[in-house]
Amino acid sequence: MSPQGLTAAYPAWEQRVTRREILRSTSAMLAAMAALLASGLPALAEDASAPHIIYILADDLGWKDVGFHGSDIKTPNIDRLAETGAQFEQFYAEPMCTPTRAALLTGRYPLRYGLQTGVIPAGATYGLPTDEWLLPQALKEAGYRTALIGKWHLGHGKTEYWPRQRGFDHFYGALVGEIDHFEHESHGVVDWYRGNELDNEPGYDTTLFGAEAVRVIEQHDPATPLFMYLAFTAPHTPYQAPQEYLDRYPDIADESRRTYAGMITAMDDEIGRVLAALEKRKMRENTLIIFHSDNGGTRSNMFTGDTVVTGELPPDNGPYRDGKGTLYEGGTRVVSLANWPGRVSAGPKSGMLHVVDMYPTLAGLARAKLDKNKPLDGVDAWPLISRGAPSPRDEIVYNVEPFRAAVRKGNWKLHWLALLPGRVELFDLARDISETTDLAIQNPGKVEELKKRIEELAREAVRPLLVMEALQKTFFTAPSTPEFLFQHSD
């Protein structure tokens, strides 16, 4: 209220104080309110310049395979970020590599553009459709310098799908989903690029990614906001690590688990070097760091790509059922954290988050315009991330494919396998995070409600590009795919 408004409302007060005193009193009141708010909340990002953003993605990391979740695997740098930042207890990704990366960069469920099924295989020619306006494009328009270091896996068959054509000023890494960590090859073909050119430097890929990230930070002008997407290939198969990292785990007898642990610690070391580089350039105080896995740890050889592992697979997803490739919690609820000194309050954050939420959240912090993107499925979750406010969402769409789907409303989750013999399972995640007790028979109304939601999403979905390309290669003389394969029943 203006001083004039105050005097009009309180004429007796007007007689006792001067205009200057009113201004002084009003300013003091506002300052006191600001101090009160500041004492209980982290400073709001809106009051600061656009932050640097370092977005770190691990590849097939088990939920429990970090120190702050109780693992014996050494991750001191990740642990320090978690202990001084926000630890997300209900952060959801897609069940596999390609869909999660697509969801992150579009803010939209992969079912909307055909990347909901599987991953883009090495022999594929399709990619993330070019009519999607990606997060790096939005940030670049907002004045950011953008860099991708690491794994792309959103299209390699045509250069139009490559990172430099999709909003990244700088790209260093691999285009496909799985490479030899030392040779940088997929099926005997080198897959290692700097920009659009092959550039196969010798070395262990995790170490090279860390070194490149440090190099970009050292050469960056801190006055310009930086968006770095640091997408490690660790600890994805094949399980390979330098000897020095194997030697750190002499007490782990299982060879796969020892190597897997070494891969994670190697990644953690590189994250430490990135943090040191930010400190050296005096960028750390204005840098938001996000870390999570692209999906749960792999628990079945069906999802280890070109690698077959004998014995039990090493990733540990803690209390969560199954792992990568499935729509159970172990495949989709991933280890995750955010850290920004003074801006993100420390401690566990219990609200639901989905990877699609990161697009509008980061765009909001960057003051990027959302006028070229298609309608987003993500919501701005900064109040939850920064200070633990209630989640802006009550629904999680795990995935919707022609043969399976899962969706969560509140604490109720429906897991629907449509392939014959079909199966519908209903879980109460508030009481059963391990999804051990199917409550479908006891709750037919809830089953029908969630099935209806899945069918609604299925009607909005486009045909999976993986299936389309496979059918075209099988029936290569046919001008189009038979319609009956995708018809929906009313």
C-alpha angles and dihedrals in degrees: 000000000000122000088250090055091050093051092048091052095044111034093169090057089050089060092053104044137042127237090255091054091051091052091048092049093047092049091049091050092050091047091051091050091050092050091050092052093045092052093061103032137048115253112277119250091224088072094056135065117270107289129234108251123211108186111191120192124189119203118235095338115170115239093238097040097099128081096243089059091053102266125150087223110107113242105150096156095049089045092053091052090050095046093051095037143039120304112202114216096186108035113146130201130175117275096254143033105261098044093051094048090048092048091051095051097041103034086224135106111262090234087075095065106025103265097107097102123071123313132295104273124220093256096049125116099195128087145168103318113259094227089072112098104223131214094248089053091053092046093046090055088051090059102269127141105227129207135175116198117179133007123014107174095168099106136329106168094086128029090231087074095051123110097251089057092048103059105288116125090195132032129179122165145039130335100201131063105252130030138165102266094223103031096036091220135138115199089343094308120114112241106185123119143179104198107321095330131091109250112166106188115186118248147072108310097227091053092047092051091052092048091050092049090052090048092053092049093048091052095042124105104234090211089070117068113245128211109194119181104197106189110181122201089216131143094008118119139301089070103226132148137163115267092249089064094045088053091059090068107050091146095060105090099186108087096212093049092047092051092044090052091049091052092054094048090049089054091048091052091054091049087054090054091051090052090050091051091051090051092048091053090045090240099118098089091059098040126103112205121198121187130181143130123261090232140338124297117283115262100166133054086226086078103038093095115217092349125089113200119201117220126008117344112246105229117105119206094184115218094351123106122251122328150233116013095024131096093228118108092264090062098045113022103082140185108266143165143168127209131186116149111243093358104067116050117228123248143058118317113204104189123109118264130179126200090243087066091069094072097061092035095055092039089055093051090048092046088234118166118247097205103108101045124091118248108302126230090197125086130210103265100175095120089056094044097045102040109002098258117168114287115265090221134065095181135069119193104201093183141305118216132161090260105032144012143174132195134174128210113185104317096334117099127187119201111192124187107189098183114103120295085040125204134197119195128183122198134185101217093190089068102020115039090162092059094230100139121061110209098179097112093050094048110041093155093056090046091054092046093054094040088055090053091050092050089050090054092045090057089054093049125102123221115282109259091215091059093042093053093044091052092046090053091047095046095029093159093057115095092215143007116271107264095220090070090069105030117130120219115230 
